[in-house]
Amino acid sequence: MTAIDERLTAPVSVRHPEQGWSLLINGVVLFDDGGALLPTGESLAPPVPALVPAARAA
């Protein structure tokens, strides 16, 4: 696990599902889309989903 991964697995301190974010006990704000805001002010973009090739018409 990388240092970033460990930061994102900390327990949740406060949840705000109606607003789409949670505050972890280490100060990281985790957004429902997978993005995050670190206590240093650095932002992490949400993961990009893998592209699935479109099915070809027969």
SEDOMI-515789 format. One record per atom (N, C-alpha, C, O): x, y, z; atom name; residue number from 1. Coordinates in steps of 0.02 Angstrom, whole numbers, plus 32768, in hexadecimal, padded with zeros to 4 digits. Example, Ala and Ser with C-alpha at 12.3 -4.5 7.8 and 13.67 -1.06 7.14 Angstrom:
<sites>
> X, Y, Z, a, k
> 8294, 7EE4, 8186, N, 1
> 8267, 7F1F, 8186, CA, 1
> 8294, 7F5B, 8186, C, 1
> 82C8, 7F5A, 81A7, O, 1
> 8282, 7F90, 8162, N, 2
> 82AC, 7FCB, 8165, CA, 2
> 8285, 8002, 818A, C, 2
> 829E, 8039, 8192, O, 2
</sites>
This chain:
<sites>
> X, Y, Z, a, k
> 802A, 7FC5, 8000, N, 1
> 8000, 8000, 8000, CA, 1
> 802C, 803F, 8000, C, 1
> 805E, 8041, 8023, O, 1
> 8019, 806F, 7FD9, N, 2
> 803F, 80AE, 7FD8, CA, 2
> 8028, 80DB, 8010, C, 2
> 7FF5, 80CE, 8030, O, 2
> 804E, 8110, 801C, N, 3
> 803B, 8140, 8051, CA, 3
> 7FF7, 815F, 8043, C, 3
> 7FD0, 816A, 8071, O, 3
> 7FE8, 816D, 8003, N, 4
> 7FA7, 818A, 7FF2, CA, 4
> 7F6F, 8158, 8002, C, 4
> 7F3C, 816B, 801F, O, 4
> 7F79, 8119, 7FF0, N, 5
> 7F46, 80E6, 7FFE, CA, 5
> 7F38, 80E1, 8049, C, 5
> 7EFF, 80DB, 805E, O, 5
> 7F6D, 80E3, 8072, N, 6
> 7F64, 80DE, 80BA, CA, 6
> 7F3D, 8119, 80D5, C, 6
> 7F15, 8111, 8103, O, 6
> 7F48, 8154, 80B9, N, 7
> 7F22, 818F, 80D0, CA, 7
> 7ED8, 8188, 80C2, C, 7
> 7EAF, 819E, 80EA, O, 7
> 7EC7, 8169, 808A, N, 8
> 7E81, 8164, 8076, CA, 8
> 7E5C, 812B, 809A, C, 8
> 7E1F, 8126, 8093, O, 8
> 7E80, 8101, 80BE, N, 9
> 7E60, 80CA, 80E2, CA, 9
> 7E56, 80D8, 812C, C, 9
> 7E41, 80AC, 8151, O, 9
> 7E65, 8114, 8142, N, 10
> 7E5B, 8127, 8188, CA, 10
> 7E10, 8125, 8199, C, 10
> 7DE6, 812E, 816C, O, 10
> 7E00, 8119, 81D7, N, 11
> 7DB9, 8118, 81EB, CA, 11
> 7D97, 815C, 81E1, C, 11
> 7DB7, 8190, 81E3, O, 11
> 7D56, 8159, 81D6, N, 12
> 7D2E, 8196, 81CB, CA, 12
> 7D1E, 81B6, 820E, C, 12
> 7D0A, 8194, 823D, O, 12
> 7D28, 81F7, 8211, N, 13
> 7D18, 821E, 824C, CA, 13
> 7CD1, 823B, 8247, C, 13
> 7CAA, 8237, 8276, O, 13
> 7CC2, 8259, 820D, N, 14
> 7C81, 8279, 8201, CA, 14
> 7C6A, 8268, 81BA, C, 14
> 7C91, 826C, 818B, O, 14
> 7C2B, 8255, 81B3, N, 15
> 7C0F, 8246, 8171, CA, 15
> 7BDB, 827B, 815F, C, 15
> 7BB3, 8291, 8189, O, 15
> 7BDB, 828F, 8121, N, 16
> 7BA9, 82BD, 8106, CA, 16
> 7B92, 82A2, 80C3, C, 16
> 7BA1, 82BF, 808F, O, 16
> 7B6D, 8269, 80C2, N, 17
> 7B58, 824B, 8083, CA, 17
> 7B2A, 8279, 805A, C, 17
> 7B29, 8274, 801C, O, 17
> 7B05, 82A4, 807B, N, 18
> 7AD9, 82D2, 8057, CA, 18
> 7B00, 8306, 8030, C, 18
> 7AE7, 8323, 8000, O, 18
> 7B3F, 8311, 8044, N, 19
> 7B6A, 8340, 8022, CA, 19
> 7BA0, 831D, 7FF8, C, 19
> 7BC3, 833D, 7FD1, O, 19
> 7BA6, 82DC, 8001, N, 20
> 7BD4, 82B5, 7FD8, CA, 20
> 7C1C, 82B2, 7FF0, C, 20
> 7C4A, 82A9, 7FC7, O, 20
> 7C28, 82BA, 8031, N, 21
> 7C6C, 82B6, 804B, CA, 21
> 7C6E, 829B, 8091, C, 21
> 7C3C, 829B, 80B6, O, 21
> 7CAA, 8283, 80A4, N, 22
> 7CB7, 826B, 80E7, CA, 22
> 7CFB, 8285, 80FE, C, 22
> 7D28, 828D, 80D5, O, 22
> 7D01, 8292, 813F, N, 23
> 7D40, 82A8, 815C, CA, 23
> 7D5E, 826D, 8181, C, 23
> 7D3E, 824F, 81AC, O, 23
> 7D9B, 825C, 816F, N, 24
> 7DBE, 8226, 8190, CA, 24
> 7DE3, 8240, 81CE, C, 24
> 7DEE, 827C, 81D3, O, 24
> 7DF5, 8214, 81FC, N, 25
> 7E14, 822A, 823A, CA, 25
> 7E58, 824A, 8230, C, 25
> 7E71, 826D, 825C, O, 25
> 7E77, 823E, 81F6, N, 26
> 7EB8, 825B, 81E8, CA, 26
> 7EB3, 829E, 81C3, C, 26
> 7EE6, 82B9, 81AD, O, 26
> 7E76, 82B9, 81BB, N, 27
> 7E6D, 82FA, 819C, CA, 27
> 7E60, 82F9, 8151, C, 27
> 7E58, 832D, 8133, O, 27
> 7E5F, 82BE, 8133, N, 28
> 7E51, 82B8, 80EC, CA, 28
> 7E06, 82BE, 80E0, C, 28
> 7DDE, 829F, 8104, O, 28
> 7DF2, 82E5, 80AF, N, 29
> 7DAC, 82E9, 809A, CA, 29
> 7DA5, 82BB, 805E, C, 29
> 7DC6, 82C5, 802B, O, 29
> 7D7A, 8289, 8064, N, 30
> 7D70, 8258, 802F, CA, 30
> 7D2B, 8264, 8010, C, 30
> 7CF9, 8265, 8032, O, 30
> 7D2B, 826D, 7FCD, N, 31
> 7CED, 827B, 7FA9, CA, 31
> 7CCF, 823B, 7F8E, C, 31
> 7CF3, 820B, 7F80, O, 31
> 7C8D, 823A, 7F85, N, 32
> 7C6A, 81FE, 7F6D, CA, 32
> 7C81, 81E8, 7F28, C, 32
> 7C7A, 81AC, 7F18, O, 32
> 7C9B, 8214, 7F00, N, 33
> 7CB1, 8201, 7EBD, CA, 33
> 7CF7, 81E1, 7EBD, C, 33
> 7D10, 81CC, 7E89, O, 33
> 7D16, 81DD, 7EF9, N, 34
> 7D58, 81BF, 7EFE, CA, 34
> 7D91, 81F0, 7F03, C, 34
> 7DCA, 81DD, 7F10, O, 34
> 7D83, 8230, 7EF9, N, 35
> 7DB5, 8264, 7F00, CA, 35
> 7DC2, 8271, 7F4A, C, 35
> 7D9C, 825C, 7F75, O, 35
> 7DF8, 8295, 7F58, N, 36
> 7E09, 82A4, 7F9D, CA, 36
> 7E2D, 82E6, 7FA2, C, 36
> 7E4D, 82FD, 7F72, O, 36
> 7E29, 8305, 7FDC, N, 37
> 7E4E, 8341, 7FEC, CA, 37
> 7E78, 8332, 8029, C, 37
> 7E5D, 8322, 805F, O, 37
> 7EBA, 8336, 8022, N, 38
> 7EE7, 8326, 8059, CA, 38
> 7EF0, 8363, 8086, C, 38
> 7EE4, 839B, 8070, O, 38
> 7F04, 8358, 80C4, N, 39
> 7F0E, 8391, 80F3, CA, 39
> 7F41, 83C3, 80DB, C, 39
> 7F40, 83FD, 80F0, O, 39
> 7F6E, 83AF, 80AF, N, 40
> 7FA1, 83DC, 8094, CA, 40
> 7F85, 840B, 805F, C, 40
> 7FA7, 8439, 8049, O, 40
> 7F46, 83FF, 8049, N, 41
> 7F27, 8426, 8015, CA, 41
> 7F2B, 8405, 7FD1, C, 41
> 7F0D, 841D, 7FA1, O, 41
> 7F50, 83CE, 7FCD, N, 42
> 7F56, 83A9, 7F8E, CA, 42
> 7F15, 8385, 7F80, C, 42
> 7EF5, 836A, 7FAD, O, 42
> 7F01, 8385, 7F41, N, 43
> 7EC3, 8362, 7F2E, CA, 43
> 7ED5, 8324, 7F05, C, 43
> 7F05, 8324, 7EDF, O, 43
> 7EAD, 82F1, 7F0E, N, 44
> 7EB4, 82B3, 7EE8, CA, 44
> 7E76, 82AB, 7EBD, C, 44
> 7E3E, 82AB, 7ED6, O, 44
> 7E81, 82A4, 7E7D, N, 45
> 7E49, 829C, 7E4E, CA, 45
> 7E29, 8257, 7E58, C, 45
> 7E4A, 8228, 7E6C, O, 45
> 7DE8, 8252, 7E4A, N, 46
> 7DC8, 8211, 7E4F, CA, 46
> 7DE6, 81E1, 7E1B, C, 46
> 7DFD, 81F7, 7DE6, O, 46
> 7DE6, 81A1, 7E2B, N, 47
> 7E02, 8172, 7DFB, CA, 47
> 7DDA, 8172, 7DBA, C, 47
> 7D9D, 817A, 7DBA, O, 47
> 7DFD, 8169, 7D83, N, 48
> 7DDD, 8167, 7D42, CA, 48
> 7DC8, 811F, 7D34, C, 48
> 7DF1, 80F2, 7D37, O, 48
> 7D88, 8114, 7D24, N, 49
> 7D72, 80CF, 7D17, CA, 49
> 7D92, 80B5, 7CD8, C, 49
> 7D9E, 80DA, 7CA8, O, 49
> 7D9F, 8074, 7CD8, N, 50
> 7DBC, 8054, 7C9C, CA, 50
> 7D89, 8057, 7C64, C, 50
> 7D4D, 804E, 7C6E, O, 50
> 7DA2, 8064, 7C28, N, 51
> 7D76, 8066, 7BEF, CA, 51
> 7D68, 801F, 7BD6, C, 51
> 7D96, 7FF6, 7BCF, O, 51
> 7D2A, 8012, 7BCA, N, 52
> 7D16, 7FD1, 7BB0, CA, 52
> 7D06, 7FDA, 7B66, C, 52
> 7CDD, 8004, 7B54, O, 52
> 7D25, 7FB2, 7B3B, N, 53
> 7D17, 7FB9, 7AF4, CA, 53
> 7CCE, 7FAD, 7AE5, C, 53
> 7CAF, 7F80, 7B02, O, 53
> 7CB2, 7FD5, 7AB8, N, 54
> 7C6C, 7FCD, 7AA5, CA, 54
> 7C63, 7F8C, 7A7F, C, 54
> 7C8E, 7F78, 7A58, O, 54
> 7C2B, 7F6C, 7A8A, N, 55
> 7C1C, 7F2D, 7A66, CA, 55
> 7C10, 7F3E, 7A1C, C, 55
> 7BF0, 7F70, 7A0C, O, 55
> 7C2A, 7F15, 79F1, N, 56
> 7C20, 7F20, 79A9, CA, 56
> 7BDE, 7F02, 7993, C, 56
> 7BC9, 7ECD, 79AA, O, 56
> 7BBD, 7F27, 7966, N, 57
> 7B7D, 7F0E, 794C, CA, 57
> 7B8B, 7ED2, 791E, C, 57
> 7BBA, 7ED4, 78F6, O, 57
> 7B63, 7E9F, 7924, N, 58
> 7B6D, 7E62, 78FC, CA, 58
> 7B4D, 7E68, 78B8, C, 58
> 7B51, 7E39, 7890, O, 58
</sites>
